[in-house]
Amino acid sequence: MSVSILVNGIAELVTNDPEVDGTPLGIRTDAAVVVEDGTIAWVGRAGDAPAADEVRDVGGRAVLPGFVDSHTHAVFAGDRAAEFAARLAGACYDGGGIGSTVDATRAASDDELRRGLAVRIEEMRAQGTTTVEVKSGYGLTVADEQRLLRVARTVTDETTFLGAHVVPAGSARADYLALVTGEMLEACAPYARWVDVFCEPGSAHAFDADEARAVLSAGRERGLGLRVHGNQLGPGPGVQLAVEFGAASVDHCTYLDDADVDALASGDTVATLLPGVEFSTRSPYPDARRLLDTGVTVALATDCNPGTSYTSSMPFVIAMAVREMHMTPAQAVHAATAGGAQALRRTDVGHLRLGARADLVVLDAPSHLHLAYRPGVPIAHTLELAARVS
């Protein structure tokens, strides 16, 4: 039997429906929402709300769509705190530290990986994340990459095969590329929605344009959606390649030239920015305002991983985006919700229009502005109307 829930007492409701007020956030004040069967059944002024079976009064707080974290490496084992400390002392990041996480992850049992992932997912949900993408990439053998995706599938359908994370130590590049695009892809594709590649020609550990093209082509032929790690460590072909292939998202986008920005503006590939990485590596932050001013769709994500962004907090990412990338609070909130949904090509999350999944985040504050105004303070909480991150 269907049960309806009225959520009222909402001082500010961020719907991400521009038809509400002509802005991307679609803000309603003195608002209410009715949820039925896990979806949004009614949105409007509190005084006009229909009767419901249950009532939840949020007491004058703000309510937002759940955060959509569209880029994480949340299934792994081990710790790279010493590497983090070394970078803060001046060491450069070149991707080489990934190997230590690969060693620790291979040595971990399935139960250890599941427990670690469950802890990170709970951290995310406690801070308002209701949709999360999880990549493989710390196994780099056929059996281990498949194992990571099977574990990731226990918490989300948004799983990404990232066998092309780095070339593992002791492997010939050509042989490993053939493995990734052949046997490894075949073993992993049943457990993945997406394929990804770390395209950084300047790194000895990552993949150049031709190699990345081979990975994306093979993944597309196998029926997977496309994602790209691009332009993180320096200028490169990642953005252009992502747009050429019609990838859903190209992630990092730290070093862009005019041609890269123009390419993104001309297509539908989302630029997913990961300021936790710049915080952790002391690298330059991406120029988010340049992208937004050109009409590029921007998403924000945590890149939760043990080496370069060990955070599970989307509110922290929003605060960094406002402070360090000069986004407005509204732009950052939109990028962390609707932008992330577009990066995953999802229409059921990232907004609170009729028919959307009932993923509600309540702030211990009257406005979304407080996410940047009160950095580091745990004011965002998932309203437990739905049961699971997916």
VOGU-3710 file (C-alpha; in Angstrom, 3 decimals, decimal comma):
1> msvsilvngi> 0,000/0,000/0,000  1,397/3,378/-1,017  2,278/5,814/1,786  2,515/9,545/1,145  4,823/11,805/3,149  4,433/15,568/3,398  7,679/17,433/4,051  6,854/20,943/5,227  8,373/23,780/7,239  10,803/24,420/4,368
11> aelvtndpev> 12,203/27,954/4,448  13,956/27,582/1,089  13,463/24,741/-1,387  16,048/24,351/-4,155  14,278/22,483/-6,962  16,708/23,042/-9,888  13,596/23,770/-11,944  14,137/27,091/-13,780  10,418/27,388/-14,470  9,859/28,155/-10,786
21> dgtplgirtd> 11,665/31,509/-10,667  13,667/31,873/-13,885  16,980/30,865/-12,242  18,809/27,526/-12,472  18,166/26,758/-8,789  14,404/27,252/-9,065  14,018/28,403/-5,465  10,692/28,266/-3,635  10,144/29,828/-0,219  7,609/28,714/2,394
31> aavvvedgti> 7,456/25,452/0,477  6,390/21,848/0,902  6,962/18,565/-0,913  4,884/15,390/-1,059  6,668/12,073/-1,606  4,947/8,878/-2,748  6,625/5,567/-3,580  10,049/7,182/-3,355  9,320/9,914/-5,896  8,285/13,564/-5,826
41> awvgragdap> 4,502/13,647/-6,201  3,799/17,321/-5,444  5,799/20,545/-4,953  4,394/23,931/-4,037  3,481/26,524/-1,423  3,098/25,053/2,067  -0,411/26,457/2,455  -1,568/24,611/-0,658  -0,154/21,205/0,270  -2,497/18,217/-0,049
51> aadevrdvgg> -3,131/15,850/2,826  -0,644/13,015/3,315  -0,299/9,886/5,456  2,748/11,207/7,304  4,163/14,666/7,976  7,824/15,642/8,399  8,356/19,218/9,574  11,916/20,436/8,946  11,436/23,506/11,123  12,391/26,388/8,846
61> ravlpgfvds> 15,422/24,736/7,275  16,524/24,718/3,638  15,977/21,610/1,502  17,992/20,706/-1,602  18,218/17,806/-4,036  20,671/15,154/-2,869  24,242/15,728/-4,010  25,348/13,711/-7,037  29,008/12,695/-6,634  29,838/11,680/-10,185
71> hthavfagdr> 33,544/10,869/-9,739  34,963/8,671/-6,963  37,519/5,902/-6,536  35,883/4,801/-3,298  36,710/1,080/-3,385  40,325/0,533/-2,319  42,557/-0,551/0,546  45,566/1,076/2,147  46,652/4,556/3,129  48,746/7,267/1,440
81> aaefaarlag> 48,911/9,838/4,217  52,721/9,911/4,008  52,514/10,754/0,303  50,102/13,581/1,116  52,506/14,965/3,724  55,399/14,767/1,253  53,448/16,772/-1,336  52,694/19,455/1,212  56,449/19,606/1,805  57,060/20,193/-1,904
91> acydgggigs> 56,996/16,829/-3,705  55,213/16,831/-7,097  52,352/14,523/-8,014  52,747/12,524/-11,237  50,392/9,567/-10,716  53,120/7,210/-9,573  51,713/6,744/-6,078  48,745/4,825/-7,469  50,928/1,707/-7,459  51,005/1,561/-3,656
101> tvdatraasd> 47,208/1,566/-3,527  47,128/-1,168/-6,177  49,402/-3,344/-4,013  47,274/-2,806/-0,888  44,016/-3,369/-2,768  45,168/-6,596/-4,367  46,183/-7,886/-0,920  42,823/-7,041/0,684  39,998/-9,551/0,988  36,579/-8,954/-0,527
111> delrrglavr> 35,166/-8,397/2,966  37,832/-5,790/3,741  37,047/-3,944/0,510  33,304/-4,061/1,184  33,739/-2,759/4,731  35,956/0,115/3,628  33,565/1,069/0,846  30,566/0,887/3,198  32,250/3,312/5,610  32,928/5,833/2,824
121> ieemraqgtt> 29,398/5,541/1,427  27,963/6,128/4,898  30,169/9,211/5,270  28,881/10,487/1,930  25,244/9,859/2,735  25,569/11,481/6,160  26,711/14,658/4,374  23,948/14,708/1,759  25,234/12,574/-1,109  22,482/10,347/-2,458
131> tvevksgygl> 23,923/9,317/-5,831  27,526/8,198/-6,254  29,706/6,857/-9,049  32,476/4,380/-8,122  35,410/3,412/-10,349  37,684/0,421/-10,399  41,331/1,081/-11,276  43,218/-0,176/-8,220  43,328/-3,820/-9,325  44,883/-3,705/-12,807
141> tvadeqrllr> 44,543/-7,461/-13,318  41,540/-9,121/-14,886  40,444/-10,783/-11,641  41,061/-7,757/-9,416  39,372/-5,207/-11,669  36,318/-7,444/-11,931  36,384/-7,926/-8,160  36,409/-4,172/-7,488  33,432/-3,646/-9,781  31,494/-6,459/-8,136
151> vartvtdett> 32,116/-4,833/-4,754  31,141/-1,403/-6,085  27,907/-2,833/-7,466  26,797/-3,596/-3,905  26,305/0,149/-3,309  25,608/1,719/-6,724  24,661/1,042/-10,326  26,972/3,879/-11,424  30,096/1,740/-11,754  33,009/2,590/-14,039
161> flgahvvpag> 35,665/0,260/-15,456  39,007/2,049/-15,104  41,489/-0,638/-16,017  43,191/2,155/-17,985  44,112/4,006/-14,779  47,869/3,518/-15,065  50,191/0,993/-16,677  51,167/-1,312/-13,798  54,807/-1,711/-12,871  56,563/-4,403/-14,865
171> saradylalv> 54,026/-4,412/-17,712  54,809/-3,562/-21,320  52,524/-0,723/-22,440  51,326/-2,456/-25,602  50,624/-5,713/-23,797  48,706/-3,996/-21,012  46,662/-1,923/-23,452  45,716/-5,111/-25,296  44,650/-6,669/-21,994  42,521/-3,658/-21,001
181> tgemleacap> 40,759/-3,487/-24,364  40,376/-7,268/-24,619  40,133/-9,853/-21,861  39,858/-7,360/-18,984  37,097/-5,379/-20,674  35,121/-8,541/-21,414  35,376/-9,679/-17,804  34,467/-6,285/-16,349  31,799/-4,965/-18,730  28,940/-6,981/-17,154
191> yarwvdvfce> 29,568/-5,139/-13,870  30,093/-1,642/-15,307  27,955/1,096/-16,818  30,925/3,217/-17,902  34,504/2,972/-19,160  37,126/5,579/-18,250  40,766/6,292/-19,142  43,472/8,438/-17,524  44,664/10,398/-20,578  47,840/12,327/-19,681
201> pgsahafdad> 50,534/12,072/-22,380  53,101/13,805/-20,168  52,935/11,067/-17,524  54,921/7,861/-17,783  52,146/6,082/-15,899  49,008/7,201/-17,793  47,847/6,877/-21,423  48,473/8,987/-24,506  45,863/10,038/-27,059  46,146/6,970/-29,281
211> earavlsagr> 46,002/4,619/-26,316  43,041/6,471/-24,824  41,276/6,354/-28,182  41,692/2,572/-28,243  40,239/2,231/-24,741  37,239/4,431/-25,485  36,565/2,714/-28,810  36,657/-0,729/-27,225  34,403/0,338/-24,358  31,904/1,916/-26,718
221> erglglrvhg> 31,807/-1,221/-28,852  31,088/-3,214/-25,699  28,109/-0,936/-24,956  29,596/1,119/-22,114  29,165/4,849/-21,660  32,325/6,951/-21,900  34,205/9,056/-19,350  37,706/10,576/-19,463  40,287/11,748/-16,926  41,807/14,644/-18,858
231> nqlgpgpgvq> 44,011/17,726/-18,629  44,858/17,207/-14,962  48,658/17,301/-14,944  49,105/19,641/-17,889  47,701/20,578/-21,311  46,754/17,560/-23,371  44,293/15,872/-25,704  41,877/14,533/-23,079  39,197/17,195/-23,433  39,246/17,161/-27,227
241> lavefgaasv> 39,093/13,367/-27,238  36,172/13,313/-24,809  34,177/15,764/-26,921  35,024/13,921/-30,137  33,721/10,658/-28,658  30,671/12,316/-27,099  31,762/11,246/-23,611  29,340/12,061/-20,830  32,061/13,773/-18,833  35,703/14,810/-18,902
251> dhctylddad> 37,060/15,141/-15,398  39,723/17,403/-13,845  40,014/20,021/-16,659  42,744/21,858/-14,756  44,746/22,949/-17,802  42,551/24,137/-20,680  43,294/26,285/-23,707  40,776/28,228/-25,763  40,233/25,305/-28,145  39,379/23,009/-25,237
261> vdalasgdtv> 36,834/25,466/-23,846  35,315/26,007/-27,287  35,049/22,251/-27,814  33,247/21,777/-24,506  30,903/24,665/-25,264  30,016/23,159/-28,631  29,116/19,698/-27,316  27,270/18,068/-24,437  30,263/16,665/-22,557  30,195/17,875/-18,956
271> atllpgvefs> 33,335/19,373/-17,411  33,578/17,732/-13,998  35,813/19,698/-11,646  37,484/18,099/-8,646  38,855/20,838/-6,373  39,740/18,343/-3,656  42,621/17,289/-5,896  43,996/20,804/-6,174  43,629/21,211/-2,407  45,580/17,992/-1,820
281> trspypdarr> 48,261/18,464/-4,493  48,692/22,261/-4,298  48,029/22,464/-8,021  46,272/25,383/-9,743  42,495/25,282/-9,480  40,454/25,001/-12,706  38,963/28,189/-14,096  35,325/27,361/-13,431  34,020/30,834/-14,229  35,605/30,743/-17,675
291> lldtgvtval> 33,770/27,500/-18,414  30,445/28,729/-17,045  30,668/32,051/-18,848  31,152/30,149/-22,119  28,061/28,014/-21,539  29,811/24,778/-20,552  27,929/22,502/-18,161  30,009/22,074/-15,013  29,747/19,358/-12,377  31,504/19,128/-9,024
301> atdcnpgtsy> 32,618/15,848/-7,451  34,862/14,687/-4,631  37,235/12,339/-6,525  37,315/10,448/-3,217  40,558/8,443/-3,350  43,430/7,695/-0,961  46,125/9,604/-2,806  44,978/12,981/-4,095  41,563/13,765/-2,611  40,685/11,712/0,429
311> tssmpfviam> 37,432/13,506/1,150  33,870/12,199/1,047  32,300/15,631/1,568  30,395/17,340/-1,215  29,719/20,354/1,066  33,505/20,779/1,386  33,812/20,631/-2,403  31,094/23,290/-2,758  32,897/25,572/-0,312  36,186/25,153/-2,209
321> avremhmtpa> 34,485/25,834/-5,524  33,152/29,135/-4,193  36,352/30,195/-2,443  39,002/28,934/-4,868  37,270/28,675/-8,262  35,157/31,826/-7,920  31,829/30,107/-8,482  28,804/31,696/-6,893  27,121/29,609/-4,181  24,214/29,026/-6,574
331> qavhaatagg> 26,532/27,830/-9,350  28,357/25,485/-6,995  25,149/23,970/-5,602  23,778/23,497/-9,108  27,025/21,837/-10,240  26,972/19,489/-7,234  23,411/18,375/-7,956  22,061/18,926/-11,481  25,564/19,104/-12,979  26,528/15,776/-11,467
341> aqalrrtdvg> 23,300/14,224/-12,700  24,061/15,415/-16,235  27,592/14,020/-15,947  25,969/10,631/-15,277  23,258/11,260/-17,876  20,577/10,811/-15,254  17,220/12,577/-15,415  15,746/11,150/-12,210  18,173/12,762/-9,756  19,753/16,173/-9,198
351> hlrlgaradl> 16,422/18,035/-9,118  13,125/18,048/-7,220  10,596/18,272/-10,038  7,579/15,985/-10,264  8,604/12,379/-10,821  12,168/12,826/-9,564  13,616/10,399/-7,068  12,848/11,669/-3,570  16,441/12,444/-2,575  16,156/15,339/-0,131
361> vvldapshlh> 18,963/17,033/1,770  18,104/19,185/4,781  20,482/21,948/5,898  20,745/23,134/9,473  20,391/26,598/7,971  17,718/28,657/6,209  19,508/28,919/2,834  21,853/27,091/0,452  24,283/29,988/0,935  25,368/28,433/4,219
371> layrpgvpia> 27,097/25,531/2,442  29,882/27,939/1,480  29,320/30,381/4,337  29,974/27,708/7,011  32,750/25,528/5,527  33,629/22,417/7,464  30,494/22,535/9,614  28,289/19,425/9,217  25,032/21,183/8,352  23,876/18,930/5,468
381> htlelaarvs> 21,901/15,770/6,257  20,116/13,290/4,021  16,419/13,098/4,892  15,883/9,371/5,193  12,882/8,845/2,927  14,751/6,593/0,482  16,772/3,591/1,537  19,862/3,481/-0,617  22,509/5,387/-2,544  22,459/4,299/-6,185
//
